[in-house]
């Protein structure tokens, strides 16, 4: 998430926009589905690149 700060902002905006609508469950399902598929995406990140990134806490 630190590589793409716009993703966090867009997620927060999307959640706030849909939390009081009947479509919030659909949005939550899409987030869950994205989380399920995330190992496929992050598996393509080079190990050296991932090792150079510093963890921010």
CORPE-V45792 format. One record per residue. PHI is phi in radians with two decimals (999 if undefined). NEAR is the number of other C-alpha atoms within 8 Angstrom. Layout:
# CORPE-V45792
phi:PHI near:NEAR
phi:PHI near:NEAR
This chain:
# CORPE-V45792
phi:999 near:6
phi:-1.24 near:4
phi:-1.28 near:4
phi:-2.27 near:7
phi:-1.18 near:8
phi:-1.16 near:6
phi:-1.15 near:8
phi:-1.13 near:9
phi:-1.15 near:8
phi:-1.14 near:8
phi:-1.12 near:8
phi:-1.08 near:8
phi:-1.11 near:8
phi:-1.14 near:8
phi:-1.14 near:10
phi:-1.12 near:8
phi:-1.20 near:7
phi:-1.86 near:11
phi:-1.15 near:8
phi:-1.82 near:7
phi:-2.07 near:6
phi:-1.25 near:6
phi:-1.64 near:8
phi:-1.07 near:11
phi:-1.11 near:7
phi:-1.16 near:7
phi:-1.13 near:10
phi:-1.09 near:8
phi:-1.11 near:8
phi:-1.13 near:8
phi:-1.12 near:8
phi:-1.12 near:8
phi:-1.14 near:8
phi:-1.11 near:8
phi:-1.14 near:8
phi:-1.13 near:7
phi:-1.56 near:8
phi:-1.09 near:8
phi:-1.08 near:8
phi:-1.16 near:7
phi:-1.26 near:8
phi:-1.31 near:7
phi:-1.18 near:7
phi:-1.52 near:6
phi:-1.31 near:8
phi:-1.11 near:7
phi:-1.11 near:6
phi:-1.17 near:6
phi:-1.13 near:8
phi:-1.15 near:8
phi:-1.23 near:7
phi:-1.34 near:6
phi:-1.26 near:6
phi:-1.50 near:5
phi:-1.43 near:4
phi:-1.85 near:3
phi:-2.21 near:2
